[in-house]
Amino acid sequence: MQHLQHIAELGPLLLSLGVKHVIIAPGSRNAPLIQLFTSSEHFHCHSIVDERSAAYVALGMARQTDAPVVLVTTSGTAVLNLSPALAEAYEQHLPLLVLTADRPREPISNFNNQVFDQRAPYFNFSKGFLDFPAGIREKEDLEKYLRSAGSLFQEALAEPPGPVHLNLTLTEPLYEDLPRAMLSPDAFAMPVRDPSSRAYPRYDLPGTGGKIMVLAGMGKGDRALKEALEQVPAVVVAENISNLISDTFISVPELVLAGASAEEKKALMPVMVITFGRQVVSKRLKLFLQSRAELEVMELQENGVNPGAFFRQWQESASAESSFRDLWMQREERARGLAEQYLGKARFGNLIAVHRILEALPSHTVVHLGNSASIRLSQLVPARPDLQYQSNRGVSGIDGSLSTAVGAAMVSEQEHVLILGDLRFVYDSNGLWNKDFPPNLKIVVLNDGGGGIFRLLEGPDRMDFFEEFSVTHHPVSLELLSAAFGRRFSRAASLEELEQLLPALCSPDHGLSVLEIDSTGSDNRQIFRDMFK
């Protein structure tokens, strides 16, 4: 068996699974893997230096393409730097195939460079791990491990999808031509599982009438599912990141509940909630539902129930009439009217900027939203059915919003706009460090001089440590930071300046990359709180 034969065999195996995009972080120990992918015309290879950013770029690609993406790193701390993005991918059900290079265990281990135990570092947020050993000498052993690798990759694609980790011990020499692959992928790859053929358990359908709420969490959207939901006898609450947007759904529950009296809240309280999808943002909605101890909850996907099949069957067996839904829609219409009145006269700040940008974006734009103030502000205006909304709400970390948007735009012909805060932008600024930075991505930075989300929340500002350790003011010039990476920059510090720059932000042919909304002179906290009055 030739040296590095096992690496050569991975190429055909990954191609058989439909892999096209490979994110490569530089290194020496992973040189054979780099050679494997860059020497094949079938793989689109992308070089990203910062491993944490690289992992989020891969996440964005996987989410945009609905396909597995390979992520390659060298040994050592590079492996650990992938952890935040893999935790997010695990919660979002995205198939990332992580290939990490490792060093062989040496007799005098304390003299070795860049060594730590790389076995299953993502144990709690991956779907599987395989340690592929070096020094395989027999064809039968190679076939056995390749079958295991094939099973591992298949697990990443199986419902629900998620990240998996293949750790490869690589011995010297690293810089030599790889041998030809000698095995057919059919010898060790398992057939791809068809999600539509999965057997789902039977379930009892709710009846017609009653106070039933359907709560749609974060998701990719589905036309057939939306049409079925429009016909069920229940109120459907679907925030913008559910990507299920209809005139008959409630998209701004935060405003509805903020404007409801105590008596109205009693009338709006459901007896039963049916949930599907991932995370929900509205804190008022979550606290509202949690306040009813005897609330009946049916979690579809947690119980192995297919939402599409469930709602289609319910739609066919029940009338679409629901007075409870009508009540919620009346309250939302009232809340939207009051919000529009306020937005028409409110002072310039982050809220008005987000409102005008989301209103002006051309149809079919992909909108990426930061996890803090940005997404909350976006959910105070009605969701648009002609936009696609994305956000890293799996674990909602500060890292990765920029890099994820970069990855999504790199594999898309649509226009992409990212709206995020200044701390999140600076924290993930290495997302700009990309020789293939996508021209179809525009970045809007809401600069309020620190962690503005903590000014919007009730409570933190009463603490003595608030300004220094919560808001965390920073001295970073966003213009100079953008220029350091060669990105074209503009700034708007008033509504008039924003209106002048909106055509450039919405134009695919304009060179603008970063637009700073300078709201450091605005009272964003008071503007936000006045919205709820």
C-alpha positions as CSV (number, residue, x, y, z in Angstrom):
1,M,0.0,0.0,0.0
2,Q,1.5,3.4,-1.0
3,H,2.1,6.2,1.4
4,L,-1.0,8.5,1.6
5,Q,-3.1,6.1,-0.4
6,H,-6.0,6.7,2.1
7,I,-6.0,10.4,1.2
8,A,-6.2,9.7,-2.5
9,E,-9.3,7.5,-1.9
10,L,-11.2,10.3,-0.2
11,G,-11.7,12.4,-3.3
12,P,-13.9,9.9,-5.2
13,L,-15.8,9.2,-2.0
14,L,-16.7,12.9,-1.4
15,L,-17.6,13.4,-5.1
16,S,-20.0,10.5,-4.8
17,L,-21.8,12.5,-2.1
18,G,-22.2,15.6,-4.2
19,V,-19.5,17.7,-2.6
20,K,-18.5,20.7,-4.7
21,H,-17.2,23.4,-2.4
22,V,-14.1,22.9,-0.1
23,I,-12.9,25.5,2.4
24,I,-9.2,25.2,3.1
25,A,-7.4,26.8,6.0
26,P,-3.6,26.9,5.3
27,G,-1.1,24.7,7.1
28,S,1.6,22.1,6.6
29,R,0.3,19.0,8.2
30,N,-2.8,19.2,6.0
31,A,-0.7,19.5,2.8
32,P,-1.8,16.1,1.4
33,L,-5.5,17.1,1.8
34,I,-4.8,20.4,0.1
35,Q,-3.2,18.6,-2.8
36,L,-6.1,16.2,-3.0
37,F,-8.7,18.9,-3.5
38,T,-6.8,21.5,-5.4
39,S,-5.5,19.0,-8.0
40,S,-9.1,18.0,-8.9
41,E,-11.2,20.1,-11.3
42,H,-14.3,18.7,-9.7
43,F,-13.9,20.7,-6.4
44,H,-14.2,24.4,-6.0
45,C,-11.5,25.3,-3.4
46,H,-11.6,28.5,-1.3
47,S,-8.6,29.6,0.8
48,I,-9.6,31.2,4.1
49,V,-6.7,32.0,6.6
50,D,-8.7,32.5,9.8
51,E,-10.0,29.0,10.8
52,R,-12.9,30.5,12.8
53,S,-14.0,32.6,9.9
54,A,-13.4,29.7,7.5
55,A,-15.8,27.5,9.4
56,Y,-18.5,30.2,9.3
57,V,-17.9,30.7,5.5
58,A,-18.5,27.0,5.1
59,L,-21.7,27.2,7.2
60,G,-23.0,30.0,4.9
61,M,-22.2,28.0,1.8
62,A,-24.0,24.9,3.2
63,R,-27.1,26.9,4.2
64,Q,-27.2,28.7,0.8
65,T,-26.7,25.6,-1.4
66,D,-28.5,23.0,0.7
67,A,-25.5,20.8,0.1
68,P,-22.5,19.4,2.1
69,V,-19.4,21.6,2.3
70,V,-15.9,20.2,3.2
71,L,-13.8,22.1,5.7
72,V,-10.1,21.3,5.9
73,T,-7.6,22.4,8.6
74,T,-4.1,21.6,9.9
75,S,-3.4,20.2,13.3
76,G,-3.3,22.0,16.7
77,T,-5.4,25.0,17.7
78,A,-6.8,25.3,14.2
79,V,-9.0,22.4,15.1
80,L,-10.4,24.1,18.1
81,N,-11.1,27.3,16.2
82,L,-13.8,25.6,14.2
83,S,-15.9,24.9,17.4
84,P,-18.2,28.0,17.4
85,A,-19.3,27.5,13.8
86,L,-19.8,23.7,14.2
87,A,-22.0,24.3,17.3
88,E,-24.1,26.7,15.1
89,A,-24.2,24.2,12.2
90,Y,-25.4,21.5,14.6
91,E,-28.3,23.6,15.8
92,Q,-29.2,24.7,12.3
93,H,-28.9,21.2,10.9
94,L,-26.3,22.0,8.3
95,P,-24.0,19.3,6.8
96,L,-20.4,20.3,7.3
97,L,-17.7,17.6,6.6
98,V,-14.7,18.5,8.7
99,L,-11.3,17.0,7.8
100,T,-8.6,17.8,10.2
101,A,-4.9,16.8,9.9
102,D,-3.3,15.3,12.9
103,R,0.3,14.4,14.0
104,P,1.3,10.8,14.9
105,R,1.7,10.0,18.6
106,E,5.5,10.1,19.3
107,P,7.4,8.3,22.0
108,I,8.7,11.5,23.5
109,S,5.5,13.5,23.2
110,N,6.5,16.6,25.2
111,F,9.1,17.5,22.5
112,N,6.5,17.6,19.7
113,N,5.2,20.7,18.1
114,Q,1.5,21.6,17.7
115,V,0.1,18.5,19.3
116,F,-2.9,17.8,21.5
117,D,-5.6,15.2,21.6
118,Q,-7.8,15.8,18.5
119,R,-10.1,12.9,19.1
120,A,-13.8,14.0,19.2
121,P,-13.3,17.7,20.2
122,Y,-16.8,18.5,19.0
123,F,-18.4,15.6,20.8
124,N,-21.5,17.5,22.1
125,F,-22.3,19.3,18.8
126,S,-21.5,16.9,15.9
127,K,-23.3,13.8,14.6
128,G,-20.2,11.6,14.4
129,F,-16.4,11.2,14.6
130,L,-13.9,8.9,13.0
131,D,-10.1,8.7,13.7
132,F,-8.5,7.5,10.5
133,P,-5.1,6.0,11.4
134,A,-1.8,6.3,9.5
135,G,0.2,3.3,8.4
136,I,-2.5,1.2,6.9
137,R,-0.8,-1.6,4.9
138,E,-3.5,-3.9,3.8
139,K,-6.2,-3.2,1.2
140,E,-8.8,-4.9,3.4
141,D,-8.0,-2.5,6.3
142,L,-8.2,0.5,3.9
143,E,-11.6,-0.6,2.6
144,K,-12.9,-1.1,6.1
145,Y,-11.9,2.5,7.2
146,L,-13.2,4.0,4.0
147,R,-16.6,2.3,4.6
148,S,-16.6,3.8,8.0
149,A,-15.7,7.2,6.5
150,G,-18.6,6.8,4.0
151,S,-21.0,6.0,6.8
152,L,-19.8,9.1,8.7
153,F,-20.4,11.4,5.8
154,Q,-23.8,9.8,5.1
155,E,-24.7,10.5,8.7
156,A,-24.0,14.2,8.0
157,L,-26.6,14.1,5.3
158,A,-29.2,12.0,7.1
159,E,-32.2,13.7,8.6
160,P,-31.6,15.9,10.5
161,P,-28.4,16.9,8.8
162,G,-25.4,18.2,10.8
163,P,-21.6,18.4,11.0
164,V,-19.3,15.4,11.3
165,H,-15.5,15.1,11.9
166,L,-12.9,12.9,10.3
167,N,-9.5,13.2,11.9
168,L,-6.6,12.0,9.7
169,T,-3.2,11.2,11.2
170,L,-0.6,12.1,8.5
171,T,3.1,11.1,8.6
172,E,6.1,12.5,6.8
173,P,6.8,13.0,4.0
174,L,3.9,15.4,3.4
175,Y,5.0,17.0,0.2
176,E,4.9,14.3,-2.4
177,D,2.5,13.5,-5.3
178,L,-0.5,11.5,-4.1
179,P,-1.0,8.1,-5.6
180,R,-4.0,7.4,-7.9
181,A,-7.2,6.3,-6.3
182,M,-7.5,2.5,-6.8
183,L,-10.9,1.8,-5.3
184,S,-14.3,2.6,-6.7
185,P,-16.6,4.7,-4.4
186,D,-19.2,2.0,-4.9
187,A,-17.1,-0.4,-2.9
188,F,-17.5,1.5,0.3
189,A,-20.1,4.3,0.0
190,M,-23.6,3.7,1.2
191,P,-26.6,4.8,-0.9
192,V,-27.8,8.3,-0.1
193,R,-30.8,8.2,2.2
194,D,-33.9,9.9,0.7
195,P,-35.5,12.0,3.4
196,S,-38.9,11.8,1.7
197,S,-38.8,8.0,2.2
198,R,-38.5,8.3,6.0
199,A,-41.3,6.6,7.9
200,Y,-43.0,9.1,10.3
201,P,-45.2,8.0,13.1
202,R,-49.0,8.5,13.1
203,Y,-50.3,11.4,15.1
204,D,-53.6,12.7,16.4
205,L,-54.8,15.9,14.6
206,P,-56.3,18.8,16.5
207,G,-60.0,19.4,15.9
208,T,-61.6,22.4,14.4
209,G,-62.1,25.5,16.6
210,G,-60.5,26.3,19.9
211,K,-57.6,28.6,20.7
212,I,-54.8,26.9,18.8
213,M,-51.5,28.6,17.9
214,V,-49.0,27.3,15.4
215,L,-45.5,28.6,16.2
216,A,-43.1,28.4,13.2
217,G,-39.4,28.8,14.2
218,M,-36.4,29.6,12.1
219,G,-36.4,27.8,8.8
220,K,-35.8,27.9,5.1
221,G,-39.4,28.4,4.1
222,D,-41.5,26.0,2.0
223,R,-44.3,27.1,-0.4
224,A,-46.4,23.9,0.0
225,L,-46.1,24.2,3.8
226,K,-47.1,27.8,3.7
227,E,-50.2,27.1,1.6
228,A,-51.2,24.3,4.0
229,L,-50.8,26.6,7.0
230,E,-52.9,29.2,5.4
231,Q,-55.8,26.7,5.6
232,V,-55.6,25.4,9.1
233,P,-58.0,26.6,11.8
234,A,-55.3,28.2,14.0
235,V,-53.3,31.4,14.4
236,V,-49.9,31.0,12.8
237,V,-47.1,33.0,14.3
238,A,-44.1,33.1,11.9
239,E,-41.3,35.6,12.4
240,N,-39.2,36.8,9.4
241,I,-36.5,34.1,9.9
242,S,-39.1,31.4,9.5
243,N,-39.3,32.5,5.9
244,L,-43.0,31.6,6.0
245,I,-44.6,34.9,5.3
246,S,-48.3,35.4,4.5
247,D,-51.0,38.0,5.0
248,T,-52.8,35.6,7.3
249,F,-49.8,34.9,9.5
250,I,-48.6,37.0,12.5
251,S,-45.0,38.2,11.8
252,V,-44.6,40.9,14.5
253,P,-45.7,39.1,17.7
254,E,-43.5,41.4,19.8
255,L,-45.5,44.5,18.8
256,V,-48.9,42.7,19.2
257,L,-48.1,41.7,22.8
258,A,-46.4,45.0,23.7
259,G,-49.6,46.8,22.8
260,A,-52.1,44.4,24.4
261,S,-53.8,45.1,27.7
262,A,-54.0,42.5,30.5
263,E,-57.5,41.6,29.4
264,E,-56.5,41.4,25.7
265,K,-53.6,39.1,26.6
266,K,-56.1,36.7,28.3
267,A,-58.1,36.6,25.1
268,L,-54.9,36.1,23.0
269,M,-53.6,33.2,25.2
270,P,-53.8,29.8,23.3
271,V,-54.9,26.6,24.9
272,M,-52.6,24.6,22.6
273,V,-49.4,25.4,20.8
274,I,-48.0,23.4,17.9
275,T,-44.4,24.1,17.2
276,F,-41.9,23.3,14.4
277,G,-38.7,24.7,13.1
278,R,-35.8,26.1,15.1
279,Q,-35.4,29.2,17.3
280,V,-37.9,32.0,17.9
281,V,-36.6,35.5,18.7
282,S,-39.5,37.3,20.4
283,K,-38.9,37.4,24.1
284,R,-42.3,38.8,24.8
285,L,-43.9,35.8,23.0
286,K,-41.8,33.2,24.8
287,L,-42.6,34.8,28.2
288,F,-46.2,35.1,27.3
289,L,-46.6,31.4,26.5
290,Q,-44.5,30.3,29.4
291,S,-46.8,32.2,31.8
292,R,-49.6,29.6,31.2
293,A,-48.6,26.5,33.3
294,E,-51.3,24.3,31.8
295,L,-50.5,25.1,28.2
296,E,-50.6,22.0,25.9
297,V,-47.6,21.9,23.6
298,M,-47.1,19.6,20.6
299,E,-43.5,19.7,19.3
300,L,-43.7,18.1,15.8
301,Q,-40.1,17.6,14.8
302,E,-39.0,16.7,18.3
303,N,-41.5,13.8,18.1
304,G,-40.5,12.7,14.6
305,V,-43.5,14.2,12.9
306,N,-43.1,15.8,9.4
307,P,-44.7,19.3,9.6
308,G,-45.7,19.3,5.9
309,A,-47.5,16.0,6.1
310,F,-49.1,17.0,9.4
311,F,-50.5,20.3,8.3
312,R,-51.7,19.0,4.9
313,Q,-53.6,16.3,6.6
314,W,-55.1,18.7,9.2
315,Q,-56.0,21.1,6.4
316,E,-57.9,18.4,4.6
317,S,-59.9,17.3,7.7
318,A,-60.9,20.7,9.1
319,S,-62.5,24.0,8.2
320,A,-60.2,26.9,7.8
321,E,-62.3,29.2,10.0
322,S,-60.8,30.4,13.2
323,S,-62.1,33.3,15.3
324,F,-59.0,33.0,17.5
325,R,-56.8,33.7,14.4
326,D,-59.0,36.6,13.4
327,L,-58.6,38.1,16.9
328,W,-54.8,37.9,16.6
329,M,-54.9,39.4,13.1
330,Q,-57.0,42.3,14.3
331,R,-54.5,43.1,17.1
332,E,-51.6,42.9,14.6
333,E,-53.3,45.2,12.2
334,R,-53.7,47.7,15.1
335,A,-50.1,47.3,16.2
336,R,-48.8,47.8,12.7
337,G,-50.8,50.9,12.2
338,L,-49.5,52.5,15.4
339,A,-45.9,51.4,14.5
340,E,-46.2,53.0,11.1
341,Q,-47.4,56.3,12.6
342,Y,-44.4,56.3,15.0
343,L,-41.9,55.4,12.3
344,G,-43.2,58.2,10.2
345,K,-42.1,60.8,12.8
346,A,-39.4,59.1,14.8
347,R,-35.9,60.6,15.1
348,F,-33.0,59.1,13.2
349,G,-31.4,56.1,14.7
350,N,-30.8,52.4,14.2
351,L,-34.6,51.6,14.2
352,I,-35.4,54.0,11.4
353,A,-32.3,52.9,9.4
354,V,-33.3,49.3,9.6
355,H,-36.9,50.1,8.6
356,R,-35.8,52.2,5.5
357,I,-33.2,49.6,4.4
358,L,-35.6,46.7,4.6
359,E,-38.3,48.7,2.8
360,A,-35.9,49.7,0.0
361,L,-34.2,46.4,-0.8
362,P,-35.0,44.9,-4.2
363,S,-37.0,41.7,-4.4
364,H,-35.2,38.4,-3.9
365,T,-32.5,39.9,-1.8
366,V,-31.1,37.6,0.9
367,V,-31.1,39.5,4.2
368,H,-28.6,38.4,6.8
369,L,-29.3,39.6,10.4
370,G,-27.0,39.9,13.3
371,N,-28.1,38.2,16.5
372,S,-28.6,41.2,18.8
373,A,-30.2,44.5,18.2
374,S,-30.3,44.0,14.4
375,I,-32.7,41.1,14.3
376,R,-34.9,42.5,17.0
377,L,-35.2,45.8,15.1
378,S,-36.0,43.9,11.9
379,Q,-38.9,42.2,13.6
380,L,-40.6,45.5,14.5
381,V,-41.5,45.9,10.8
382,P,-43.7,43.5,8.8
383,A,-41.8,40.8,7.0
384,R,-41.6,40.9,3.2
385,P,-42.5,37.7,1.3
386,D,-40.2,38.6,-1.5
387,L,-37.1,38.7,0.7
388,Q,-35.2,35.8,2.3
389,Y,-34.2,36.2,5.9
390,Q,-31.2,34.4,7.5
391,S,-29.5,34.6,10.9
392,N,-27.2,32.5,13.1
393,R,-29.8,31.9,15.8
394,G,-28.7,28.4,16.5
395,V,-26.5,29.4,19.4
396,S,-26.7,33.1,18.7
397,G,-23.0,33.9,19.2
398,I,-21.3,37.2,18.6
399,D,-18.9,35.5,16.1
400,G,-19.5,34.6,12.5
401,S,-22.3,36.7,11.2
402,L,-20.1,38.5,8.7
403,S,-18.2,35.3,7.6
404,T,-21.5,33.4,7.2
405,A,-22.9,36.1,4.9
406,V,-19.7,36.1,2.9
407,G,-19.9,32.3,2.4
408,A,-23.5,32.5,1.3
409,A,-22.9,35.2,-1.2
410,M,-19.9,33.4,-2.6
411,V,-22.1,30.6,-3.9
412,S,-25.1,32.7,-4.9
413,E,-26.1,34.9,-7.8
414,Q,-28.6,36.8,-5.7
415,E,-27.9,40.1,-3.9
416,H,-27.1,39.7,-0.2
417,V,-27.3,42.4,2.5
418,L,-25.9,41.9,6.0
419,I,-27.2,44.1,8.8
420,L,-25.2,43.8,12.1
421,G,-23.9,45.9,15.0
422,D,-20.5,47.5,15.3
423,L,-19.1,45.1,17.9
424,R,-20.2,42.0,15.9
425,F,-18.6,43.6,12.8
426,V,-15.3,44.3,14.5
427,Y,-15.3,40.9,16.2
428,D,-15.6,39.0,12.9
429,S,-13.8,41.5,10.7
430,N,-11.5,38.7,9.4
431,G,-14.5,37.8,7.3
432,L,-13.4,40.7,5.1
433,W,-10.0,38.9,4.7
434,N,-10.9,37.0,1.5
435,K,-9.3,37.3,-1.9
436,D,-12.6,36.1,-3.4
437,F,-14.8,38.6,-1.4
438,P,-18.2,38.5,-3.2
439,P,-19.2,41.7,-4.9
440,N,-22.9,40.8,-4.4
441,L,-22.7,41.3,-0.6
442,K,-23.3,44.7,1.0
443,I,-22.7,45.1,4.7
444,V,-24.6,47.6,6.9
445,V,-23.0,48.3,10.3
446,L,-25.2,49.8,13.0
447,N,-22.6,51.8,14.9
448,D,-24.0,53.0,18.2
449,G,-20.6,53.0,19.9
450,G,-20.7,49.7,21.6
451,G,-23.0,46.8,22.6
452,G,-26.3,48.7,22.0
453,I,-28.4,45.6,22.6
454,F,-27.8,46.0,26.4
455,R,-29.3,49.5,26.2
456,L,-32.5,48.1,24.8
457,L,-32.9,45.4,27.5
458,E,-34.6,46.1,30.8
459,G,-32.2,45.9,33.7
460,P,-28.5,46.0,32.6
461,D,-28.3,49.8,32.8
462,R,-29.0,49.7,36.5
463,M,-25.7,48.0,37.2
464,D,-22.5,49.9,38.1
465,F,-20.5,47.9,35.6
466,F,-22.9,48.6,32.7
467,E,-20.9,51.1,30.6
468,E,-17.5,49.5,30.9
469,F,-18.3,45.8,30.9
470,S,-21.6,45.5,29.1
471,V,-21.7,48.3,26.5
472,T,-17.9,48.0,26.0
473,H,-17.2,51.1,24.0
474,H,-14.4,50.7,21.4
475,P,-12.0,53.0,19.6
476,V,-12.2,51.3,16.2
477,S,-12.6,53.3,13.1
478,L,-14.9,51.3,10.9
479,E,-13.8,53.2,7.8
480,L,-10.1,52.5,8.4
481,L,-10.8,48.8,9.3
482,S,-12.8,48.4,6.0
483,A,-10.0,50.1,4.0
484,A,-7.4,47.8,5.5
485,F,-9.2,44.9,3.7
486,G,-9.7,46.9,0.5
487,R,-13.5,47.4,1.0
488,R,-15.3,50.5,-0.3
489,F,-16.9,52.4,2.6
490,S,-19.6,55.0,3.1
491,R,-21.2,56.5,6.2
492,A,-24.7,57.9,6.9
493,A,-25.2,59.9,10.1
494,S,-28.7,61.2,9.2
495,L,-31.8,60.1,7.4
496,E,-31.0,62.4,4.6
497,E,-27.6,60.9,4.1
498,L,-29.0,57.4,4.3
499,E,-31.6,58.2,1.6
500,Q,-28.8,59.4,-0.7
501,L,-26.9,56.1,-0.2
502,L,-29.8,53.7,-0.5
503,P,-29.5,53.5,-4.4
504,A,-25.9,52.4,-4.0
505,L,-26.8,49.9,-1.3
506,C,-29.6,48.4,-3.5
507,S,-27.6,48.4,-6.8
508,P,-25.8,45.3,-7.8
509,D,-23.4,47.3,-10.0
510,H,-22.2,49.7,-7.3
511,G,-18.8,49.1,-5.7
512,L,-20.1,49.9,-2.1
513,S,-19.1,47.1,0.4
514,V,-19.6,48.6,3.8
515,L,-22.2,51.2,4.9
516,E,-21.9,52.5,8.4
517,I,-25.0,53.8,10.1
518,D,-23.5,56.3,12.5
519,S,-26.1,56.6,15.3
520,T,-23.6,57.4,18.1
521,G,-25.4,60.8,18.4
522,S,-28.8,59.2,18.6
523,D,-30.7,58.1,21.7
524,N,-31.4,54.6,20.3
525,R,-32.6,53.3,23.6
526,Q,-35.3,55.9,24.0
527,I,-36.4,55.6,20.3
528,F,-36.7,51.9,20.8
529,R,-38.7,52.1,24.0
530,D,-41.0,54.9,22.6
531,M,-41.9,52.4,19.8
532,F,-43.6,50.2,22.4
533,K,-45.5,53.1,24.0
